[in-house]
Amino acid sequence: MDFVGEDYYREGRAALHAAAHAMALVAGGRAAPDLARRAARVIAVFKDNAESAADAIRGGHPVLLPPLAGPDTVPARAARTAAVALQEAAAIPWRGDEEWTACVKLLEKTFRLVRSAAVFWGSGAGSLLQIRLGPSRPARAGDALGRTMIGWRPGMTETEAWETGRGLWRLHAQRALAQDEVQIIAPSQMVLAVAQITGITRHGVRHALEGRLLSGDARVGKPTTTPHPSRNPIAYL
């Protein structure tokens, strides 16, 4: 396959461009620092694979940013530096190994910066992935998560709701990782479980969430304050 000709890296490039744009908005004072924190979570997807990120971002796909002039605060300065670094990485031409190596090193430096600067962007109000369960039914044979039943049934515990609700879904992986928490809800809109998202695993064309169950969360057992907006079981709120 001609990876470049087929635009194999399009999804990764779009995520990095969006993250750079979000950082620029914070740098210019047009968005709260929380947006930079969410962008940092998107960037963190690439932290262990700067080589692939370098292939995605460079060569004829410039990062177009809004004005970077803004407040002289630590969160804004950190966001400005991250946005500029991603813009510089995109400007490196798609040529030989020397350019590729330069891009990899710049991205590795950027990823370290984003990790160290995360404290300045705060925890914010958070963002939410919401999963609405369907009725209880047998899991497919050889279920990747080892389940025999999936879906909602009366009397589920938080752990049971989390195990049935965390997969397997056709998720937009990078968008899901950008969320802080996942909320598992019943068909009635009642909250069954809440977990902090820590990662995603792929199983064929579907994904499963990895996370830390927030046992005893005050929202469990109550109607969600963010009603599910569509028939699709997945919602990014």
Backbone bond lengths (Angstrom), bond angles and torsions (degrees), N, CA, C in turn:
res aa  C-N    CA-C-N  psi(-1)  N-CA   C-N-CA  omega(-1)  CA-C   N-CA-C  phi
1 M - - - 1.478 - - 1.522 109.90 -
2 D 1.317 115.87 139.23 1.457 120.66 173.17 1.522 107.54 -84.08
3 F 1.362 115.94 93.81 1.467 119.44 -173.73 1.518 112.24 -58.83
4 V 1.342 116.94 -39.03 1.459 119.79 -178.54 1.520 109.95 -70.67
5 G 1.350 115.73 -47.43 1.457 119.42 -178.80 1.518 113.05 -61.93
6 E 1.340 116.45 -34.75 1.462 120.54 179.93 1.528 111.82 -85.07
7 D 1.326 116.55 -0.09 1.472 122.18 -178.25 1.527 111.02 55.28
8 Y 1.308 114.23 51.05 1.458 122.15 -179.64 1.524 112.10 -58.18
9 Y 1.313 116.68 -27.02 1.468 121.24 -173.45 1.526 112.97 -99.08
10 R 1.301 117.86 12.76 1.467 120.46 -172.91 1.524 112.73 -58.40
11 E 1.333 117.38 -45.17 1.467 120.09 -176.47 1.524 111.23 -64.98
12 G 1.352 116.57 -44.08 1.455 119.53 178.51 1.512 111.98 -64.36
13 R 1.340 116.37 -40.14 1.464 120.33 179.24 1.523 110.56 -62.48
14 A 1.336 116.42 -44.12 1.466 119.81 -179.63 1.524 111.17 -61.25
15 A 1.331 117.06 -38.84 1.468 120.26 179.68 1.519 111.14 -65.97
16 L 1.329 117.07 -43.58 1.468 120.43 -179.87 1.522 111.27 -67.37
17 H 1.331 117.54 -39.32 1.464 120.59 177.57 1.532 110.09 -63.61
18 A 1.333 116.86 -43.71 1.464 120.14 -179.70 1.526 111.03 -63.87
19 A 1.331 116.31 -39.55 1.466 119.97 178.56 1.524 110.96 -64.09
20 A 1.336 116.77 -42.26 1.468 120.45 178.11 1.524 110.64 -62.23
21 H 1.340 116.95 -41.91 1.467 121.03 179.52 1.532 110.11 -62.76
22 A 1.338 116.83 -42.72 1.470 120.54 179.00 1.529 110.75 -62.44
23 M 1.321 116.44 -42.45 1.462 119.89 177.76 1.526 110.84 -60.92
24 A 1.339 116.36 -39.92 1.461 119.96 -179.86 1.527 111.38 -65.57
25 L 1.318 117.51 -36.05 1.465 120.36 178.20 1.530 110.91 -63.90
26 V 1.330 116.20 -39.74 1.464 119.92 177.06 1.525 109.92 -68.24
27 A 1.339 116.59 -42.16 1.468 120.79 179.88 1.518 111.44 -59.72
28 G 1.333 116.47 -37.31 1.454 120.80 -178.13 1.516 114.37 -86.14
29 G 1.332 116.88 1.80 1.461 120.19 179.02 1.504 114.07 77.15
30 R 1.330 117.59 15.34 1.461 120.74 -179.21 1.524 112.97 -98.31
31 A 1.325 117.00 3.50 1.464 122.20 176.62 1.523 108.25 -152.11
32 A 1.317 115.69 153.53 1.468 120.88 179.76 1.530 110.19 -71.71
33 P 1.338 117.41 154.47 1.469 120.56 178.90 1.516 114.32 -54.28
34 D 1.334 116.94 -24.06 1.465 119.83 179.41 1.528 111.41 -58.14
35 L 1.333 117.75 -32.06 1.466 119.91 179.13 1.528 110.40 -65.23
36 A 1.324 117.64 -36.94 1.467 120.46 177.26 1.516 110.34 -65.55
37 R 1.314 116.72 -37.29 1.470 119.97 177.65 1.523 110.59 -62.46
38 R 1.333 116.57 -41.82 1.461 119.78 178.83 1.526 110.31 -67.69
39 A 1.331 117.21 -38.14 1.467 120.25 176.43 1.522 110.41 -63.88
40 A 1.326 116.66 -36.55 1.465 120.31 179.38 1.516 111.14 -62.96
41 R 1.309 117.49 -33.42 1.462 120.37 178.62 1.524 110.63 -69.14
42 V 1.326 116.82 -33.84 1.461 119.85 175.28 1.525 109.79 -66.86
43 I 1.330 116.30 -46.00 1.464 120.78 179.81 1.525 110.83 -61.52
44 A 1.328 116.57 -34.47 1.464 120.59 -177.47 1.521 112.57 -62.17
45 V 1.328 117.46 -21.02 1.464 120.40 177.31 1.527 110.35 -59.30
46 F 1.342 116.80 -30.49 1.463 121.77 -174.80 1.520 113.26 -96.86
47 K 1.328 118.12 1.78 1.472 120.69 -168.98 1.521 113.58 -60.97
48 D 1.332 117.67 -28.19 1.462 120.57 -179.13 1.523 112.70 -99.01
49 N 1.320 117.26 7.57 1.463 119.61 -178.35 1.522 110.06 -145.89
50 A 1.337 114.94 63.07 1.462 119.75 178.82 1.523 111.25 -63.88
51 E 1.329 116.97 -26.97 1.466 120.22 -179.96 1.519 111.06 -63.18
52 S 1.333 116.45 -46.81 1.464 120.31 178.29 1.526 111.00 -67.24
53 A 1.338 116.48 -38.75 1.464 120.06 178.57 1.521 111.00 -62.40
54 A 1.332 116.63 -36.47 1.466 120.28 178.57 1.519 111.15 -64.60
55 D 1.327 116.77 -38.91 1.460 120.19 176.85 1.527 111.25 -66.40
56 A 1.327 116.23 -33.62 1.465 120.19 -176.40 1.521 112.45 -74.30
57 I 1.336 117.08 -40.04 1.463 119.08 -166.91 1.517 114.13 -92.41
58 R 1.331 118.87 -26.18 1.471 119.24 -170.81 1.518 112.41 -93.95
59 G 1.324 114.91 165.21 1.450 121.09 169.73 1.509 115.62 84.73
60 G 1.331 116.99 80.23 1.458 120.26 171.46 1.510 116.32 81.06
61 H 1.329 117.48 11.58 1.469 120.95 178.36 1.525 108.20 -129.43
62 P 1.328 118.02 74.67 1.471 120.27 -175.21 1.524 112.15 -63.95
63 V 1.316 115.05 145.74 1.464 121.49 173.81 1.519 107.54 -86.40
64 L 1.317 115.95 114.64 1.465 121.85 -178.84 1.527 108.29 -97.09
65 L 1.326 115.78 117.06 1.458 120.88 -174.24 1.520 111.96 -112.40
66 P 1.324 117.12 148.23 1.471 120.21 169.77 1.525 108.86 -69.09
67 P 1.343 118.07 169.32 1.475 120.43 -178.64 1.525 111.81 -53.80
68 L 1.325 115.58 137.25 1.459 121.39 -176.58 1.520 113.29 -94.24
69 A 1.338 117.56 -11.35 1.464 120.42 179.74 1.520 109.55 -65.64
70 G 1.318 115.22 131.79 1.457 118.60 -178.37 1.508 111.29 -172.06
71 P 1.327 117.55 -156.03 1.469 121.15 -175.00 1.518 111.94 -64.81
72 D 1.318 115.73 148.14 1.461 121.43 178.47 1.526 108.63 -94.67
73 T 1.322 114.86 64.36 1.456 120.94 178.16 1.519 108.77 -113.77
74 V 1.326 116.59 161.24 1.463 119.77 -179.58 1.537 111.31 -60.76
75 P 1.357 120.09 -46.23 1.473 118.81 178.87 1.524 112.37 -60.58
76 A 1.343 117.08 -41.26 1.462 120.10 -179.08 1.525 111.14 -68.16
77 R 1.320 117.89 -40.95 1.468 120.12 179.41 1.519 111.07 -64.42
78 A 1.319 116.85 -41.60 1.465 120.22 179.50 1.523 110.93 -64.33
79 A 1.323 116.54 -42.17 1.461 120.51 178.68 1.520 110.85 -65.68
80 R 1.331 116.47 -38.33 1.477 121.18 179.53 1.528 110.37 -62.98
81 T 1.322 116.20 -43.73 1.463 120.38 -179.78 1.526 111.22 -63.57
82 A 1.333 116.93 -41.80 1.466 120.51 179.33 1.524 111.16 -65.66
83 A 1.332 117.16 -41.93 1.466 120.60 -179.92 1.519 111.21 -63.30
84 V 1.311 116.86 -44.47 1.467 121.27 -179.57 1.521 110.69 -64.78
85 A 1.328 117.62 -39.96 1.463 120.81 -179.64 1.528 110.91 -63.02
86 L 1.325 117.41 -41.62 1.459 120.20 177.97 1.522 110.95 -67.45
87 Q 1.323 116.50 -37.04 1.460 120.15 177.02 1.529 110.69 -64.16
88 E 1.325 116.75 -41.20 1.459 120.90 178.87 1.538 111.13 -66.18
89 A 1.315 116.37 -38.61 1.463 119.66 178.26 1.521 111.17 -62.33
90 A 1.329 116.16 -40.73 1.463 120.18 -179.89 1.517 111.93 -66.89
91 A 1.320 116.77 -26.56 1.468 120.70 -177.59 1.526 112.88 -79.62
92 I 1.322 117.15 -11.51 1.469 119.39 178.32 1.519 109.10 -70.32
93 P 1.321 118.84 128.43 1.468 120.70 -174.40 1.528 112.95 -69.68
94 W 1.322 114.62 156.23 1.463 121.51 176.85 1.529 107.30 -86.90
95 R 1.328 114.72 89.35 1.469 118.52 179.56 1.521 108.89 -132.36
96 G 1.321 117.34 -123.42 1.453 120.98 -173.42 1.510 114.50 -85.64
97 D 1.347 113.37 -169.83 1.463 120.49 -176.07 1.524 112.43 -64.44
98 E 1.312 117.44 -31.15 1.464 120.38 -177.97 1.526 111.02 -62.98
99 E 1.343 116.17 -45.32 1.465 119.85 179.26 1.529 110.63 -66.91
100 W 1.332 115.49 -40.74 1.462 119.60 -179.71 1.528 110.47 -62.49
101 T 1.322 116.76 -44.25 1.461 120.77 179.29 1.528 111.33 -62.55
102 A 1.335 116.30 -40.10 1.463 120.17 178.12 1.526 110.94 -62.14
103 C 1.323 115.93 -40.19 1.469 120.16 179.73 1.525 110.63 -67.34
104 V 1.318 117.52 -42.07 1.466 121.56 178.51 1.526 110.33 -59.41
105 K 1.328 116.94 -46.87 1.470 120.52 -179.00 1.524 111.50 -63.21
106 L 1.344 116.58 -39.67 1.455 119.85 178.59 1.517 111.02 -65.36
107 L 1.318 117.02 -40.80 1.463 120.11 179.77 1.524 111.17 -68.79
108 E 1.327 117.51 -39.87 1.468 119.52 177.16 1.531 110.53 -60.13
109 K 1.317 116.50 -40.60 1.469 121.12 176.65 1.527 110.14 -63.93
110 T 1.328 116.27 -41.00 1.465 120.74 179.00 1.517 111.22 -63.64
111 F 1.335 117.32 -42.69 1.456 120.53 -179.32 1.527 110.72 -63.81
112 R 1.338 116.69 -39.18 1.472 119.69 176.68 1.524 110.39 -64.21
113 L 1.312 116.54 -41.27 1.460 120.54 178.40 1.522 110.97 -60.30
114 V 1.319 115.87 -46.82 1.466 120.07 -177.61 1.522 110.61 -62.15
115 R 1.333 116.85 -41.54 1.469 119.04 178.62 1.524 111.54 -63.00
116 S 1.329 116.58 -43.92 1.469 119.75 -177.21 1.525 112.17 -72.72
117 A 1.338 117.36 -27.23 1.468 120.67 -177.16 1.522 112.87 -87.60
118 A 1.323 117.56 -8.40 1.463 120.18 -174.21 1.524 112.29 -56.21
119 V 1.347 116.81 -33.54 1.454 120.20 -178.10 1.533 111.20 -62.21
120 F 1.337 117.47 -28.65 1.457 120.05 -177.20 1.537 112.66 -76.02
121 W 1.315 116.87 -18.16 1.468 119.55 -176.53 1.514 112.56 -93.23
122 G 1.335 117.83 -5.21 1.447 121.73 171.95 1.514 113.59 72.06
123 S 1.315 114.70 176.36 1.464 120.72 -178.18 1.514 112.21 -91.02
124 G 1.323 117.52 -21.08 1.458 120.30 175.25 1.518 112.70 62.49
125 A 1.344 114.41 -170.29 1.452 120.26 -179.84 1.516 111.12 -83.48
126 G 1.320 117.14 -12.20 1.443 120.17 178.46 1.521 112.65 87.60
127 S 1.314 114.63 162.21 1.451 121.73 176.66 1.511 107.35 -132.02
128 L 1.317 116.62 157.52 1.457 120.34 -163.46 1.518 111.79 -132.70
129 L 1.318 114.82 133.04 1.455 122.81 166.08 1.514 106.37 -101.67
130 Q 1.317 116.46 126.71 1.461 119.33 -178.16 1.529 109.51 -117.00
131 I 1.326 115.29 133.10 1.465 121.50 179.93 1.521 108.49 -122.64
132 R 1.310 114.93 121.33 1.474 120.27 178.69 1.526 108.80 -100.28
133 L 1.310 116.03 122.89 1.456 120.36 -178.87 1.514 111.70 -78.03
134 G 1.306 115.38 148.80 1.459 121.36 171.19 1.519 110.01 -91.49
135 P 1.321 117.90 -172.05 1.468 120.31 -179.78 1.525 111.96 -67.12
136 S 1.305 116.43 156.00 1.454 121.96 -179.79 1.526 111.04 -62.73
137 R 1.343 116.37 139.71 1.456 121.92 -179.05 1.525 108.01 -161.12
138 P 1.324 117.20 160.31 1.469 119.77 178.91 1.525 110.86 -65.16
139 A 1.322 116.53 142.23 1.458 120.97 173.55 1.521 109.14 -73.21
140 R 1.325 115.68 159.83 1.460 119.64 177.16 1.527 110.45 -65.97
141 A 1.306 115.36 150.80 1.461 119.80 177.66 1.526 109.69 -57.82
142 G 1.322 116.45 136.75 1.464 120.59 -179.13 1.506 113.52 69.88
143 D 1.335 117.37 31.44 1.461 121.23 -179.87 1.526 110.55 -50.33
144 A 1.341 116.87 130.27 1.461 121.68 -174.85 1.518 112.85 -62.58
145 L 1.326 118.04 -22.37 1.463 121.59 -179.44 1.528 111.70 -100.45
146 G 1.328 116.28 6.13 1.454 120.67 175.69 1.516 114.66 74.37
147 R 1.309 117.62 23.44 1.464 120.92 -177.11 1.531 111.03 -92.98
148 T 1.313 115.94 150.62 1.467 120.60 173.81 1.528 111.25 -103.54
149 M 1.339 117.30 -26.75 1.459 122.52 178.27 1.528 108.78 -130.73
150 I 1.325 116.19 147.36 1.459 121.49 173.52 1.528 108.33 -133.37
151 G 1.338 115.65 170.25 1.455 119.92 -179.97 1.516 112.98 90.55
152 W 1.325 114.64 177.96 1.467 121.09 -174.87 1.526 111.71 -90.17
153 R 1.321 114.19 141.49 1.461 120.67 170.99 1.519 107.85 -143.53
154 P 1.305 118.50 150.71 1.465 120.81 -178.87 1.529 111.22 -59.70
155 G 1.318 115.04 142.52 1.459 120.97 174.58 1.514 114.95 82.72
156 M 1.332 118.20 12.70 1.461 120.28 178.93 1.525 110.94 -62.58
157 T 1.325 116.76 142.85 1.459 120.90 171.39 1.529 108.88 -82.07
158 E 1.315 116.58 168.02 1.462 120.35 176.83 1.534 110.76 -60.35
159 T 1.305 116.58 -42.70 1.469 120.41 -179.61 1.521 110.79 -62.94
160 E 1.324 117.42 -42.95 1.464 120.89 178.92 1.516 111.17 -64.46
161 A 1.331 116.63 -40.71 1.469 120.15 178.96 1.522 110.92 -64.62
162 W 1.333 116.55 -40.43 1.468 120.48 179.32 1.530 110.47 -65.59
163 E 1.317 117.65 -44.44 1.461 120.65 -177.46 1.523 112.14 -66.51
164 T 1.314 117.46 -36.07 1.461 118.30 178.35 1.521 111.76 -82.29
165 G 1.350 117.32 -26.83 1.457 119.84 -174.61 1.516 115.07 -89.49
166 R 1.325 118.87 -16.41 1.463 119.99 -173.55 1.527 112.95 -79.62
167 G 1.295 118.46 -7.22 1.464 120.93 177.95 1.515 109.40 -172.77
168 L 1.273 115.00 176.89 1.469 129.59 -9.28 1.514 108.08 -99.02
169 W 1.337 116.84 132.39 1.457 121.49 -171.04 1.528 110.99 -131.71
170 R 1.317 114.91 155.75 1.467 121.10 171.08 1.533 107.57 -86.68
171 L 1.312 115.37 81.68 1.460 122.11 -176.11 1.522 110.82 -92.55
172 H 1.335 115.27 153.08 1.460 120.71 162.75 1.520 104.21 -84.98
173 A 1.343 116.52 100.70 1.458 121.34 -167.07 1.526 113.31 -56.52
174 Q 1.320 117.36 -47.88 1.466 119.73 -176.32 1.528 111.02 -68.14
175 R 1.325 116.12 -35.59 1.465 118.29 178.11 1.526 110.51 -68.23
176 A 1.323 116.71 -39.38 1.460 119.63 178.58 1.522 111.34 -64.59
177 L 1.332 117.12 -40.30 1.459 120.83 179.71 1.521 112.61 -65.99
178 A 1.328 116.41 -23.28 1.461 120.24 179.62 1.529 112.16 -75.84
179 Q 1.341 117.07 -11.48 1.459 120.64 178.16 1.526 109.59 -84.14
180 D 1.304 115.96 154.73 1.459 120.90 179.95 1.515 112.10 -84.87
181 E 1.321 115.78 -44.57 1.460 120.96 -173.15 1.516 110.24 -132.98
182 V 1.325 114.27 160.73 1.456 120.96 169.90 1.522 107.63 -119.92
183 Q 1.291 114.14 136.68 1.461 121.17 179.22 1.526 107.31 -116.25
184 I 1.326 116.70 120.98 1.464 122.11 177.64 1.521 107.30 -95.80
185 I 1.345 115.73 124.53 1.461 118.74 -177.76 1.527 110.63 -124.45
186 A 1.324 115.04 156.88 1.463 122.46 177.27 1.530 109.84 -82.70
187 P 1.325 118.14 167.42 1.465 120.02 175.41 1.526 113.09 -55.76
188 S 1.334 116.72 -26.27 1.465 121.65 179.59 1.521 112.99 -80.37
189 Q 1.352 117.92 -0.70 1.467 124.50 -177.62 1.523 113.28 81.13
190 M 1.333 117.90 8.74 1.457 119.80 176.76 1.522 109.65 -79.98
191 V 1.339 116.65 140.13 1.459 121.68 179.74 1.524 109.78 -76.27
192 L 1.330 115.63 126.55 1.460 121.71 -179.27 1.517 112.66 -101.20
193 A 1.336 116.09 -33.23 1.465 120.57 -178.15 1.517 108.74 -163.23
194 V 1.333 115.36 152.40 1.465 122.35 175.30 1.526 107.13 -132.22
195 A 1.333 116.47 135.63 1.463 120.58 179.65 1.514 110.08 -138.92
196 Q 1.311 115.44 150.49 1.461 121.64 173.08 1.523 107.77 -85.42
197 I 1.339 117.18 129.70 1.456 121.70 -178.34 1.525 109.71 -80.19
198 T 1.333 115.69 126.81 1.463 120.47 178.59 1.526 112.89 -118.06
199 G 1.319 117.50 -13.45 1.459 119.59 -179.81 1.512 111.67 178.69
200 I 1.329 114.93 179.36 1.466 122.23 179.68 1.523 107.95 -141.12
201 T 1.335 116.52 137.83 1.458 121.23 173.25 1.517 108.81 -115.01
202 R 1.332 115.01 146.47 1.459 120.54 -177.25 1.518 109.94 -102.45
203 H 1.320 115.72 137.52 1.456 122.71 177.98 1.527 107.45 -133.73
204 G 1.326 116.25 90.69 1.454 119.88 -174.15 1.515 110.44 67.48
205 V 1.330 116.83 -125.43 1.466 120.61 179.56 1.529 111.23 -91.60
206 R 1.301 117.46 0.49 1.460 121.12 -178.32 1.525 110.84 -113.93
207 H 1.338 115.05 167.74 1.460 121.04 -177.74 1.523 110.35 -131.72
208 A 1.313 113.94 156.60 1.466 121.42 172.17 1.517 108.58 -124.74
209 L 1.304 115.81 142.90 1.460 121.02 177.76 1.522 110.23 -82.73
210 E 1.319 115.23 144.44 1.460 121.92 168.51 1.524 106.34 -111.41
211 G 1.310 117.07 143.98 1.454 117.32 -178.06 1.514 113.14 -175.45
212 R 1.314 113.97 -178.27 1.466 122.17 179.88 1.523 108.06 -114.30
213 L 1.325 116.19 113.25 1.458 121.19 -179.56 1.523 110.08 -64.54
214 L 1.330 116.31 127.88 1.469 121.36 178.98 1.526 108.12 -90.88
215 S 1.312 115.52 75.99 1.464 121.11 -175.00 1.528 111.15 -59.71
216 G 1.323 115.35 135.83 1.453 120.43 178.47 1.505 114.82 77.65
217 D 1.345 117.82 13.70 1.460 120.30 178.33 1.532 110.08 -56.77
218 A 1.325 114.97 140.44 1.476 120.37 -174.42 1.525 112.81 -63.38
219 R 1.319 117.72 -20.37 1.463 120.35 -178.73 1.520 113.40 -78.09
220 V 1.329 116.94 -20.63 1.462 121.10 -177.25 1.521 110.44 -66.21
221 G 1.328 115.57 136.01 1.460 121.49 179.62 1.508 114.14 87.19
222 K 1.349 116.74 1.57 1.460 121.47 179.69 1.524 109.93 -120.57
223 P 1.339 117.36 157.07 1.476 118.81 174.85 1.531 109.79 -61.54
224 T 1.311 116.97 139.94 1.452 119.92 179.53 1.522 110.39 -64.60
225 T 1.304 116.17 144.78 1.470 121.09 177.26 1.528 111.33 -83.85
226 T 1.333 116.66 -4.50 1.474 122.01 176.91 1.526 107.72 -125.51
227 P 1.339 117.16 80.89 1.467 120.27 -176.38 1.524 112.38 -53.29
228 H 1.318 115.93 141.17 1.461 122.01 -178.12 1.523 109.42 -61.48
229 P 1.340 117.57 128.00 1.463 120.12 -168.77 1.523 116.51 -87.25
230 S 1.339 119.47 -6.07 1.465 118.68 -173.75 1.518 110.34 -152.84
231 R 1.334 115.63 178.80 1.459 121.05 177.53 1.525 110.91 -78.62
232 N 1.322 117.16 -19.90 1.447 120.91 177.48 1.532 109.35 -64.22
233 P 1.330 119.21 135.59 1.470 119.13 -178.41 1.523 114.07 -69.26
234 I 1.338 117.89 -15.96 1.452 122.26 -177.80 1.519 109.99 -106.25
235 A 1.325 116.96 132.22 1.464 121.08 175.51 1.522 109.17 -139.14
236 Y 1.338 116.45 137.33 1.469 123.01 176.63 1.523 106.85 -104.57
237 L 1.335 116.99 112.42 1.465 121.03 -171.70 1.520 111.13 -113.49
